[in-house]
Each structure stands twice: as structure tokens, then as C-alpha cells.
Amino acid sequence: MSMIRFLLIVAGLFITLAGVIFALQGVGVIGGSFMSSTTTWAVTGPLIALAGLALLVLGLRRPRS
């Protein structure tokens, strides 16, 4: 596996995880933060998660070299 593929996959996983956590905080499932029950994070979180998924797919579909 090339270094670029590895980095895309790892970055995609971390960004997706962060987006999911942000979304859960935004809708109030995870509390204890300034982000809890805030519409901004409820909308931004899924967008960040989608960006992470795009990087993950890009890394998995990238041709091997």
C-alpha cells in the first residue's frame, strides 16, 4: 500500500469519526461541551463526516502503484 493511500484512509477514518462525534454533540446525545445541543454542530457534523467518507473512498479506490 502506498503512503498516499494509507494517509487518505487514516485521515478519512479520523475525519469521519470527528464528524459523527460533532453531530452527536450537536443533537444533544453527547453532552458536557459548548457544542452540545447546538444547531451549528448538528448540521456541520454530518458534512464533516461526509468529507471524511469521501477521503476514505478515495484512498480505497486509488489505483495501486
Secondary structure, 3 states (H helix, E strand, C coil): CCHHHHHHHHHHHHHHHHHHHHHHHHCCCCCCCCCCCCHHHHHHHHHHHHHHHHHHHHHHHCCCC
